[in-house]
Amino acid sequence: MNPPSDRPDTSTGLFRRLQVDVLSLEETVRTDIWSASGQLLLAKGQVISTPGQLRLLAERDAQVSTAHTHESEAGALHVSAMPAGLNPLSAWPLLHGRLSRLLHLTVQSGDFVARTERLHSTALELLASHREKSLFMLVQMVYDTERGYCASHALLCAAICQIVAEEAGLPVPAQQALFNAALTMNIAMGTLQDELAQQSLPLDASQRTAVDSHAQDSATQLRQLGVTDPLWLDLVSTHHQADRLQTQAAQILPMVDVYVACISPRRTRHGLRPQKATREAFLQSQQQGGSLGAVLVKALGVYPTGTYVRLESGEVAVVTGQGKQANHPLTFAIRGRNGLTFDSPASRDTAEAGYAVRESLVADDVSIRLNAARLFRQT
């Protein structure tokens, strides 16, 4: 912190409030960042290295000099605005960071809806132009137990909801409300959701209460943050009420929520095999008299992109896309039959008998951290 004589007067109008959701971990700031009271929070050249630093910036009403008003937040801070020609391999982790901050902010934000809409717009562009790579990154982020689970779960749910809603022919306003609801349905328990993913003990009484009430609590919090869309709010408040599943949008959200939760690893359990999770979603949808389970299976494939399979060769492979037939996904072998990890993933044609998919695997069966950029350079 600078001595008092060096503190800027942030009440003079020469400073402006920093939009914290544009910042990312491991980024270098290119201008000093101050609190509203004139305390230096981050100096030019420092690296944002912890989530705690990001929370502090939000809580202290971070300010930057208006000398940067001619620049975008990204230009001043070496982060933010997505470039043209989005790269899904880097864009989704950036969106994950932004959503995580949005779901964990302890201060009230008047531009919450605008931030959510910007995230929605970028996500739609990524899904439209890079669907398979997007699903790959989102599934891999859910499998990464060191990454904040609340945001990982929300992003994958939102993406799948969008794909299913498009396939089912929902009107665009309903698609948007569904996407936003998937992003924010657990906002009232964001921090708790991250903790529970790592917790090895059963829920205690206070945690159980928070989980049981989170749907209504989330809707209440969203209203306080400025959300007025009735469908968005209704989808959030009822996403655990089986007796309220009248509309297609209301059926899609809980189906996808359960599917993503089932495939996600926890400290206390392995995730379900994705093939089994999609099958159960299909059967549940049929029992409710709907056909959305079939739409989900069609959208994700028998072996969803980003998940793992064992081939008839005995090799473990990761699915990188859907093939011409549902049971012939595009794959790269990452571990040999001897259990050794390959230095370079090897493409495998699952239409060939020797490389046909033998079974779907859970993430804990594999435990390999993949380099997505290196992997997709070979596709």
C-alpha positions in Angstrom: 0.0 0.0 0.0 1.3 3.5 -0.9 1.8 6.1 1.9 -1.1 8.5 2.4 0.4 11.3 0.4 0.6 9.1 -2.7 -3.1 8.0 -2.5 -5.3 9.3 -5.4 -8.5 11.1 -4.6 -11.0 8.7 -6.1 -13.9 11.1 -5.4 -12.6 13.7 -7.9 -14.0 11.9 -10.9 -10.6 11.0 -12.3 -11.2 7.4 -11.4 -13.8 4.9 -12.5 -15.1 1.7 -11.1 -13.4 -1.4 -12.4 -15.6 -4.2 -13.9 -14.1 -7.1 -11.9 -15.8 -9.9 -13.9 -13.4 -9.2 -16.8 -10.4 -10.2 -14.8 -8.8 -13.7 -14.8 -6.3 -15.6 -12.7 -2.7 -15.6 -13.9 -3.2 -12.3 -15.8 -0.8 -9.3 -15.5 -2.4 -6.0 -14.8 -1.2 -3.0 -16.8 -2.4 -0.2 -14.6 -2.6 0.4 -10.8 -5.9 -0.7 -9.2 -7.1 1.2 -6.2 -9.9 0.8 -3.6 -12.6 3.5 -3.4 -10.9 4.9 -0.4 -7.6 5.3 -2.2 -5.7 2.2 -1.1 -3.5 0.5 -3.7 -4.9 -3.0 -4.2 -2.7 -4.2 -7.1 0.2 -2.4 -8.7 0.9 -2.2 -12.4 2.8 -5.4 -13.4 1.5 -7.6 -10.6 -0.1 -10.9 -11.4 -3.6 -11.9 -10.2 -2.7 -15.2 -8.6 -5.5 -16.2 -6.2 -9.3 -16.1 -6.2 -9.0 -14.2 -2.9 -7.5 -11.2 -4.8 -10.4 -11.2 -7.2 -12.9 -11.2 -4.3 -11.0 -8.4 -2.6 -11.2 -6.2 -5.7 -15.0 -6.7 -5.8 -15.5 -6.1 -2.1 -13.3 -3.0 -2.1 -15.0 -1.4 -5.1 -11.9 -1.4 -7.2 -11.1 1.7 -9.2 -8.7 2.6 -12.1 -7.6 5.9 -13.6 -9.9 7.5 -16.2 -6.7 7.8 -18.3 -7.7 4.4 -19.5 -11.3 5.3 -20.5 -10.2 5.3 -24.1 -9.2 1.7 -23.8 -11.3 -1.3 -23.2 -11.0 -3.0 -19.8 -9.0 -5.6 -21.6 -6.6 -3.1 -23.1 -5.9 -1.5 -19.7 -5.7 -4.7 -17.8 -4.5 -7.3 -20.4 -7.7 -9.3 -20.0 -11.4 -9.2 -20.8 -12.9 -8.7 -24.2 -13.1 -11.9 -26.2 -11.1 -11.5 -29.5 -12.7 -12.2 -32.9 -12.4 -15.8 -34.0 -12.9 -17.3 -30.5 -10.7 -20.2 -29.5 -12.9 -22.5 -27.4 -9.9 -24.2 -25.8 -9.0 -20.9 -24.1 -12.3 -19.1 -24.1 -14.3 -21.6 -22.0 -11.7 -21.5 -19.1 -12.0 -17.7 -19.3 -15.8 -17.8 -19.1 -15.5 -20.2 -16.2 -13.5 -17.7 -14.3 -16.0 -14.9 -15.0 -19.0 -17.0 -14.1 -17.3 -18.2 -10.9 -16.8 -14.6 -9.8 -20.3 -13.8 -10.8 -21.7 -16.6 -8.7 -19.5 -15.9 -5.7 -19.6 -12.1 -5.4 -20.7 -11.1 -1.9 -21.5 -7.5 -3.0 -24.7 -6.5 -4.8 -24.0 -5.7 -8.5 -26.3 -3.5 -10.5 -25.0 -4.9 -13.8 -25.5 -8.6 -12.9 -28.0 -9.1 -15.8 -25.7 -7.4 -18.3 -22.8 -9.5 -17.2 -24.9 -12.7 -17.6 -26.1 -11.6 -21.0 -22.5 -11.0 -22.2 -21.5 -14.4 -21.0 -24.5 -15.9 -22.7 -23.7 -14.2 -26.0 -20.1 -15.4 -26.0 -21.2 -18.9 -25.1 -23.7 -19.0 -27.9 -21.0 -18.0 -30.4 -18.7 -20.7 -29.1 -21.4 -23.4 -29.3 -22.4 -22.3 -32.8 -18.9 -22.3 -34.3 -17.1 -24.9 -32.1 -19.7 -27.3 -30.7 -17.6 -30.4 -30.2 -14.5 -28.6 -28.9 -16.8 -26.6 -26.6 -18.4 -29.8 -25.2 -14.9 -31.3 -24.8 -13.7 -28.4 -22.7 -16.8 -28.2 -20.6 -16.8 -31.9 -19.8 -13.1 -31.9 -19.0 -13.7 -28.9 -16.7 -16.4 -30.8 -14.8 -13.9 -33.7 -14.5 -11.2 -31.4 -13.1 -11.8 -31.7 -9.3 -9.4 -28.8 -8.6 -11.5 -26.4 -10.6 -14.5 -24.6 -9.0 -17.3 -27.1 -9.4 -20.2 -24.6 -9.1 -19.1 -22.8 -12.3 -18.1 -26.0 -14.1 -21.5 -27.6 -13.4 -23.4 -24.4 -14.4 -21.5 -23.9 -17.7 -21.9 -27.6 -18.9 -25.6 -27.5 -17.9 -26.2 -24.3 -19.7 -24.5 -25.5 -22.9 -26.4 -28.8 -22.9 -29.7 -27.0 -22.2 -29.0 -24.7 -25.1 -28.3 -27.6 -27.5 -31.3 -29.6 -26.4 -33.6 -26.6 -26.5 -32.4 -25.8 -30.1 -33.0 -29.5 -31.1 -36.5 -29.4 -29.5 -37.4 -26.2 -31.3 -38.0 -24.0 -28.3 -38.5 -20.3 -29.1 -35.4 -18.1 -28.7 -36.7 -16.2 -25.6 -37.3 -19.6 -23.9 -33.8 -20.8 -24.9 -32.2 -17.7 -23.4 -34.2 -18.0 -20.2 -33.3 -21.6 -19.9 -29.6 -20.9 -20.5 -29.5 -18.1 -17.9 -31.4 -20.3 -15.4 -28.9 -23.1 -15.9 -26.0 -20.7 -15.2 -27.6 -19.3 -12.0 -29.8 -22.0 -10.5 -27.4 -22.6 -7.7 -26.2 -19.0 -7.1 -27.5 -19.2 -3.4 -25.1 -22.1 -2.7 -22.2 -21.4 -5.0 -19.5 -21.5 -2.3 -21.2 -24.5 -0.6 -21.4 -26.4 -3.9 -17.7 -26.0 -4.4 -17.1 -27.2 -0.8 -19.4 -30.2 -1.1 -17.6 -31.4 -4.2 -14.4 -31.7 -2.1 -16.1 -32.8 1.2 -15.6 -36.4 2.3 -18.1 -36.3 5.2 -22.0 -36.4 4.9 -23.8 -33.0 4.9 -24.4 -31.5 8.3 -27.7 -30.0 9.3 -26.9 -26.5 8.1 -25.6 -27.7 4.8 -28.7 -29.9 4.3 -30.9 -26.9 5.0 -29.0 -24.8 2.5 -29.2 -27.5 -0.2 -33.0 -28.0 0.4 -33.8 -24.3 0.1 -31.3 -23.3 -2.6 -33.8 -23.2 -5.5 -36.1 -20.6 -3.8 -33.1 -18.8 -2.3 -31.4 -18.6 -5.6 -34.5 -17.1 -7.2 -34.8 -14.6 -4.4 -31.1 -13.6 -4.8 -31.6 -13.2 -8.5 -34.5 -10.8 -8.0 -32.2 -8.8 -5.7 -29.6 -8.7 -8.4 -32.0 -7.2 -10.9 -33.4 -10.2 -12.7 -37.0 -9.6 -13.8 -37.5 -12.3 -16.5 -40.4 -14.4 -15.1 -39.4 -17.5 -17.0 -35.8 -17.3 -15.8 -36.9 -16.9 -12.2 -39.5 -19.6 -12.4 -37.1 -22.1 -13.9 -34.6 -21.5 -11.1 -37.2 -21.7 -8.3 -38.8 -24.9 -9.6 -35.8 -26.8 -11.0 -36.1 -29.5 -8.2 -39.9 -29.7 -8.3 -40.9 -32.8 -10.3 -44.6 -31.8 -10.1 -44.0 -28.5 -11.9 -42.5 -29.9 -15.1 -45.2 -28.8 -17.5 -43.3 -26.9 -20.2 -40.4 -28.2 -22.2 -38.0 -25.7 -20.7 -39.0 -26.8 -17.2 -38.4 -30.4 -18.2 -35.0 -29.8 -19.8 -33.3 -28.0 -16.9 -33.8 -30.7 -14.2 -33.0 -33.5 -16.7 -29.7 -31.9 -17.6 -28.9 -30.8 -14.0 -29.2 -34.5 -12.9 -27.2 -35.8 -15.9 -24.3 -33.4 -15.2 -24.3 -34.2 -11.5 -24.3 -37.9 -12.2 -21.2 -37.8 -14.5 -19.3 -35.5 -12.1 -16.7 -37.0 -9.8 -16.9 -36.2 -6.0 -14.6 -36.8 -3.1 -17.2 -39.3 -1.8 -18.0 -41.2 -5.0 -17.2 -41.8 -8.6 -19.3 -40.2 -11.3 -21.6 -42.5 -13.3 -20.5 -43.8 -16.6 -21.8 -41.2 -19.2 -23.5 -43.9 -21.2 -25.4 -45.0 -18.2 -26.3 -41.4 -17.2 -27.7 -40.6 -20.7 -29.7 -43.9 -20.6 -31.2 -43.0 -17.3 -32.1 -39.5 -18.5 -33.8 -41.1 -21.5 -35.8 -43.5 -19.4 -36.8 -40.8 -16.9 -38.0 -38.6 -19.7 -40.1 -41.5 -21.1 -41.6 -42.2 -17.7 -42.7 -38.5 -17.6 -44.4 -38.9 -20.9 -41.9 -36.7 -22.8 -39.4 -37.2 -25.6 -36.7 -34.9 -24.4 -34.5 -37.8 -23.2 -34.2 -38.9 -26.8 -33.2 -35.4 -27.8 -30.5 -35.4 -25.1 -29.1 -38.7 -26.3 -29.2 -37.5 -29.9 -27.5 -34.2 -29.0 -24.7 -35.8 -26.8 -24.3 -39.1 -28.6 -23.9 -42.5 -27.1 -20.4 -41.6 -26.0 -20.4 -37.8 -25.3 -17.5 -35.7 -26.4 -15.0 -35.1 -23.7 -15.7 -38.4 -21.9 -13.5 -41.5 -21.8 -13.9 -45.0 -23.3 -12.1 -48.3 -23.4 -11.5 -49.7 -26.9 -11.4 -53.3 -28.0 -7.6 -52.9 -28.3 -7.5 -52.5 -24.5 -6.5 -48.8 -24.9 -8.1 -46.0 -23.0 -9.3 -43.2 -25.3 -10.9 -39.7 -25.0 -13.8 -38.8 -27.2 -13.1 -35.7 -29.3 -16.3 -35.7 -31.4 -19.2 -37.6 -32.8 -18.7 -39.9 -35.8 -21.0 -40.8 -38.7 -22.7 -43.4 -36.5 -23.6 -43.0 -32.9 -21.5 -45.9 -31.7 -18.4 -44.8 -33.7 -17.2 -41.7 -32.0 -14.0 -39.8 -32.9 -11.3 -40.8 -30.4 -7.7 -40.4 -29.4 -6.0 -43.2 -27.5 -4.2 -41.7 -24.4 -3.2 -44.9 -22.5 -2.0 -48.2 -23.8 -3.3 -51.7 -22.8 -0.3 -51.9 -20.6 -1.5 -49.0 -18.5 1.2 -46.6 -19.7 0.2 -43.1 -20.8 1.1 -42.2 -24.4 3.5 -39.3 -24.9 1.4 -38.3 -27.9 -2.3 -39.3 -28.2 -3.0 -41.5 -31.2 -6.1 -41.3 -33.4 -8.3 -44.4 -33.4 -11.0 -45.2 -35.9 -13.7 -46.8 -33.8 -15.5 -48.1 -36.9 -12.7 -50.6 -37.2 -13.4 -53.8 -35.2 -10.1 -53.7 -33.4 -10.7 -50.2 -32.1 -14.5 -50.4 -31.5 -15.7 -49.0 -28.2 -15.9 -51.7 -25.6 -17.2 -49.6 -22.7 -17.7 -46.1 -21.4 -15.5 -45.0 -18.5 -15.8 -42.6 -15.5 -13.3 -39.9 -15.0 -11.7 -41.6 -12.0 -10.9 -44.6 -14.1 -8.5 -42.4 -16.1 -7.1 -39.5 -14.0 -5.0 -38.1 -16.8 -4.7 -34.3 -17.3 -5.0 -33.7 -21.0 -3.4 -30.9 -23.0 -6.4 -29.9 -25.1 -4.4 -27.6 -27.4 -1.9 -30.3 -28.1 -4.6 -32.9 -28.6 -6.7 -30.8 -31.1 -3.6 -29.8 -33.1 -3.7 -33.4 -34.2 -7.4 -33.5 -35.2 
